[in-house]
Amino acid sequence: MKNIFAFLKPYKLHIIIAYALTLIELGVELLLPFFLGKMINDGVVTQDINNIVMWGSIMIGLAFIAFTAGILNSFYASHVSLGFAYDIREKLFNKIQRFSFANLNQYPTSGLVTRFTNDVRQIQNTIFMALRIMAKAPLLVIGGVVMAFIVNAKLALIFLVTVPVLVGFILWVLRVATKLFDNVQRNVDNVNRVMQENLSGMRLIKAFLRRDYEESRFTKANKNLADSMRYTFRFIELRCLFSCL
């Protein structure tokens, strides 16, 4: 993990800007319901058109600020994630060029290709989500609890019980999901290995009439991958649905 974070050091300023824009967007999202309540209480209920126009104008202005912050945040998140992927692929390529024969025998070609493509892309997407959404979600929960106490402290006491339970449940899901995704990754490597061996030895397979054997071999590897992915995503979806309920 330290090695991965080392690749993010050149983008420290961009990461700070991305998180600052996230805080702006988050602050607006938390304030809009509060201002909407003010508009209803001070304008709609009392039929005061001036208050309705004032609070409505403030909400429109804040929504525009949040929209702009979201667009800029996506730009900086994309810049960091793409730059990170470029740097780590270049580092991986240079590292493989210095591999000994023992290392080359230890890592199959299909596995190295997977590391260059699928694995780097997954980390790239994770970094983008971390700058765009993942940091926003827990802050939104914390900010929502704070705003609830500001509006009605007695009613908001229920959050002191539900939020820790929800956080513990999510941490358990993440721990189990990590193990499931490890199994998915092994199956991805296996499918790539079978494909690479099949394509590189296509002439021999045809010469020795081994097509049926190779088809069954690939079908088995492909089915294992599909089953592991299906089980993993069903597990996550059902647990997320349960947490939402």
C-alpha positions as CSV (number, residue, x, y, z in Angstrom):
1,M,0.0,0.0,0.0
2,K,2.9,2.4,0.7
3,N,4.3,1.7,-2.7
4,I,0.9,2.7,-4.3
5,F,0.6,5.9,-2.3
6,A,4.1,6.8,-3.4
7,F,2.8,7.2,-7.0
8,L,0.2,9.7,-5.7
9,K,2.9,12.2,-4.3
10,P,3.3,14.1,-7.6
11,Y,-0.5,14.8,-7.6
12,K,-0.7,16.0,-4.0
13,L,-2.0,19.5,-4.9
14,H,-4.6,18.1,-7.3
15,I,-5.8,15.7,-4.6
16,I,-6.2,18.6,-2.1
17,I,-8.1,20.6,-4.7
18,A,-10.4,17.6,-5.4
19,Y,-11.2,17.1,-1.8
20,A,-11.8,20.8,-1.3
21,L,-14.3,20.8,-4.1
22,T,-15.9,17.7,-2.6
23,L,-16.3,19.6,0.7
24,I,-18.0,22.5,-1.2
25,E,-20.3,20.2,-3.0
26,L,-21.1,18.3,0.3
27,G,-21.7,21.5,2.2
28,V,-24.3,22.7,-0.4
29,E,-26.1,19.4,-0.4
30,L,-26.4,19.6,3.4
31,L,-27.5,23.2,3.4
32,L,-30.2,22.9,0.6
33,P,-32.7,21.0,2.8
34,F,-32.2,23.5,5.6
35,F,-32.8,26.5,3.3
36,L,-35.8,24.7,1.8
37,G,-37.3,24.4,5.2
38,K,-36.7,28.1,5.8
39,M,-38.4,28.9,2.5
40,I,-41.5,26.8,3.5
41,N,-41.7,28.2,7.0
42,D,-40.9,31.8,6.3
43,G,-42.4,32.1,2.8
44,V,-44.9,29.4,1.8
45,V,-46.7,29.2,5.2
46,T,-46.8,32.9,5.7
47,Q,-47.5,33.5,2.0
48,D,-44.6,36.0,1.8
49,I,-43.4,36.1,-1.8
50,N,-40.3,38.1,-1.0
51,N,-39.0,35.3,1.3
52,I,-39.8,32.7,-1.3
53,V,-37.9,34.6,-4.0
54,M,-35.0,35.3,-1.6
55,W,-34.5,31.7,-0.4
56,G,-35.2,30.3,-3.8
57,S,-32.6,32.5,-5.3
58,I,-30.1,31.4,-2.7
59,M,-30.8,27.8,-3.4
60,I,-30.4,28.2,-7.1
61,G,-27.1,30.0,-6.6
62,L,-25.9,27.2,-4.2
63,A,-27.0,24.5,-6.7
64,F,-25.0,26.2,-9.4
65,I,-21.9,26.3,-7.1
66,A,-22.3,22.6,-6.3
67,F,-22.7,21.7,-10.0
68,T,-19.5,23.6,-10.8
69,A,-17.6,22.1,-7.9
70,G,-18.8,18.6,-9.0
71,I,-17.6,19.1,-12.6
72,L,-14.2,20.4,-11.4
73,N,-13.9,17.6,-8.9
74,S,-14.4,15.0,-11.7
75,F,-11.8,16.8,-13.8
76,Y,-9.2,16.7,-11.0
77,A,-10.1,13.1,-10.0
78,S,-9.7,12.0,-13.6
79,H,-6.4,13.7,-13.9
80,V,-5.0,12.1,-10.8
81,S,-6.3,8.6,-11.6
82,L,-5.2,8.6,-15.2
83,G,-1.7,10.1,-14.3
84,F,-1.4,7.4,-11.6
85,A,-2.2,4.6,-14.1
86,Y,0.3,5.9,-16.6
87,D,3.1,6.1,-14.0
88,I,2.5,2.7,-12.5
89,R,2.3,1.0,-16.0
90,E,5.6,2.6,-16.9
91,K,7.1,1.5,-13.6
92,L,5.8,-2.1,-14.1
93,F,7.2,-2.3,-17.6
94,N,10.6,-1.1,-16.5
95,K,10.5,-3.6,-13.6
96,I,9.7,-6.5,-15.8
97,Q,12.5,-5.6,-18.2
98,R,14.9,-6.3,-15.3
99,F,13.3,-9.7,-14.3
100,S,15.6,-12.6,-14.0
101,F,14.7,-15.9,-15.6
102,A,13.5,-17.3,-12.3
103,N,11.0,-14.4,-12.0
104,L,9.8,-14.8,-15.5
105,N,9.1,-18.5,-14.8
106,Q,7.3,-17.6,-11.6
107,Y,4.9,-15.1,-13.2
108,P,3.1,-16.4,-16.3
109,T,2.6,-14.1,-19.3
110,S,-1.2,-14.1,-18.8
111,G,-0.8,-12.9,-15.2
112,L,1.6,-10.1,-16.2
113,V,-0.9,-8.9,-18.9
114,T,-3.6,-9.0,-16.3
115,R,-1.6,-6.8,-14.0
116,F,-0.9,-4.3,-16.7
117,T,-4.6,-4.1,-17.9
118,N,-7.2,-5.2,-15.4
119,D,-5.4,-4.7,-12.1
120,V,-4.1,-1.2,-13.0
121,R,-7.5,-0.2,-14.3
122,Q,-9.2,-1.4,-11.1
123,I,-6.8,0.7,-9.0
124,Q,-7.3,3.6,-11.3
125,N,-11.1,3.4,-10.9
126,T,-10.7,3.1,-7.1
127,I,-8.6,6.2,-6.9
128,F,-11.2,8.1,-9.0
129,M,-14.0,6.9,-6.8
130,A,-12.1,7.8,-3.7
131,L,-11.7,11.3,-4.9
132,R,-15.2,11.6,-6.3
133,I,-17.6,9.5,-4.1
134,M,-15.9,7.4,-1.5
135,A,-14.8,10.3,0.7
136,K,-18.1,12.1,0.2
137,A,-20.3,9.2,1.5
138,P,-19.0,9.1,5.1
139,L,-18.8,12.8,5.3
140,L,-22.4,13.1,4.1
141,V,-23.5,10.7,6.9
142,I,-21.6,12.7,9.5
143,G,-22.8,16.0,8.2
144,G,-26.4,14.7,8.0
145,V,-26.2,13.7,11.7
146,V,-24.9,17.1,12.6
147,M,-27.6,18.9,10.7
148,A,-30.2,16.6,12.2
149,F,-29.1,17.7,15.7
150,I,-29.2,21.3,14.7
151,V,-32.8,21.0,13.4
152,N,-34.1,18.7,16.2
153,A,-31.8,17.3,18.8
154,K,-34.3,14.9,20.4
155,L,-35.4,13.3,17.2
156,A,-31.8,13.0,16.0
157,L,-30.8,10.9,19.0
158,I,-31.9,7.8,17.1
159,F,-28.8,8.3,14.8
160,L,-26.5,7.6,17.8
161,V,-27.7,4.0,17.7
162,T,-28.3,3.4,14.0
163,V,-25.2,4.9,12.5
164,P,-22.6,2.8,14.5
165,V,-24.6,-0.3,13.7
166,L,-24.6,0.6,10.0
167,V,-20.9,1.4,10.0
168,G,-20.0,-1.9,11.6
169,F,-22.2,-3.8,9.1
170,I,-20.5,-2.0,6.2
171,L,-17.0,-2.8,7.5
172,W,-18.0,-6.5,7.8
173,V,-19.3,-6.5,4.2
174,L,-16.1,-4.9,3.0
175,R,-13.9,-7.5,4.8
176,V,-15.9,-10.4,3.3
177,A,-16.0,-8.8,-0.1
178,T,-12.3,-8.4,-0.2
179,K,-11.8,-12.1,0.1
180,L,-14.4,-12.8,-2.6
181,F,-12.7,-10.4,-5.0
182,D,-9.4,-12.2,-4.4
183,N,-11.1,-15.3,-5.6
184,V,-12.5,-13.4,-8.6
185,Q,-9.0,-12.2,-9.4
186,R,-7.5,-15.7,-9.3
187,N,-10.2,-16.8,-11.8
188,V,-9.5,-13.9,-14.1
189,D,-5.8,-14.9,-14.1
190,N,-6.8,-18.5,-14.9
191,V,-9.1,-17.5,-17.8
192,N,-6.3,-15.3,-19.2
193,R,-3.8,-18.1,-18.8
194,V,-6.0,-20.6,-20.7
195,M,-6.6,-18.0,-23.5
196,Q,-2.9,-17.2,-23.8
197,E,-1.9,-20.8,-23.9
198,N,-4.6,-21.6,-26.4
199,L,-3.8,-18.8,-28.8
200,S,0.0,-19.3,-28.7
201,G,-0.4,-23.1,-29.3
202,M,-3.2,-22.9,-31.8
203,R,-1.3,-24.7,-34.5
204,L,-0.4,-27.6,-32.2
205,I,-4.0,-27.9,-31.0
206,K,-5.2,-28.2,-34.6
207,A,-2.4,-30.6,-35.5
208,F,-3.2,-33.0,-32.6
209,L,-7.0,-32.6,-32.8
210,R,-7.2,-31.2,-29.2
211,R,-9.9,-28.7,-29.9
212,D,-12.6,-30.4,-27.8
213,Y,-10.2,-30.7,-24.8
214,E,-9.3,-27.0,-25.1
215,E,-12.9,-26.0,-25.4
216,S,-13.9,-27.9,-22.3
217,R,-10.9,-26.5,-20.5
218,F,-11.8,-22.9,-21.3
219,T,-15.5,-23.5,-20.6
220,K,-14.6,-24.7,-17.1
221,A,-12.3,-21.7,-16.4
222,N,-14.9,-19.3,-17.8
223,K,-17.7,-20.9,-15.7
224,N,-15.6,-20.6,-12.6
225,L,-15.1,-16.9,-13.3
226,A,-18.7,-16.3,-14.0
227,D,-19.9,-18.1,-10.9
228,S,-17.4,-16.3,-8.6
229,M,-18.3,-12.9,-10.0
230,R,-22.1,-13.7,-9.8
231,Y,-21.8,-14.8,-6.2
232,T,-19.6,-11.8,-5.2
233,F,-21.9,-9.2,-6.7
234,R,-25.0,-10.8,-5.4
235,F,-23.5,-10.8,-1.9
236,I,-22.7,-7.1,-2.2
237,E,-26.0,-6.2,-3.7
238,L,-28.0,-8.1,-1.1
239,R,-26.0,-6.6,1.8
240,C,-26.3,-3.1,0.4
241,L,-30.1,-3.6,0.0
242,F,-30.3,-4.8,3.6
243,S,-28.3,-1.8,4.8
244,C,-30.6,0.6,2.9
245,L,-33.7,-1.0,4.6
